[in-house]
């Protein structure tokens, strides 16, 4: 199954969110409360990825 590269993986529980995103040859892992602004976190992660990946 060819589904492409991983952009972000988001796990949600009733109390928390866990976001994993590739960054270069490593991964960024963010652990937040459930009420965190997911859209803002995704924008910041994309910015970090672009800065590190070039």
C-alpha positions in Angstrom: 0.0 0.0 0.0 1.6 3.3 -1.1 0.1 6.0 1.1 3.0 8.5 1.0 5.2 9.9 3.7 4.2 10.6 7.3 3.3 14.2 7.8 2.0 14.2 11.4 0.6 11.5 13.7 -1.9 12.8 16.3 -3.1 10.6 19.2 -5.9 12.0 21.3 -7.3 10.9 24.7 -10.0 12.6 26.7 -7.3 14.5 28.7 -4.3 14.8 26.4 -3.0 15.0 22.8 0.3 13.6 21.5 1.7 14.8 18.2 4.6 13.1 16.4 6.1 14.8 13.3 9.2 13.9 11.3 12.0 16.5 11.4 15.1 15.7 9.4 16.2 12.2 10.4 14.5 12.6 13.8 11.0 13.1 15.1 9.4 15.9 17.1 7.1 14.7 19.9 4.7 17.2 21.5 2.6 16.2 24.5 -0.3 18.6 25.4 -3.5 18.9 27.3 -6.7 18.1 25.4 -7.7 21.7 25.2 -4.5 22.9 23.4 -5.0 24.7 20.1 -4.1 21.8 17.7 -4.2 24.1 14.6 -1.6 26.5 16.1 0.6 23.5 17.2 0.5 22.1 13.6 1.5 25.5 12.1 4.5 25.8 14.5 5.5 22.2 13.7 5.4 22.9 10.0 7.6 26.0 10.5 10.1 24.0 12.5 10.2 21.3 9.9 10.8 23.7 7.1 13.6 25.5 9.1 15.4 22.3 9.9 14.8 20.4 6.6 15.8 23.5 4.5 
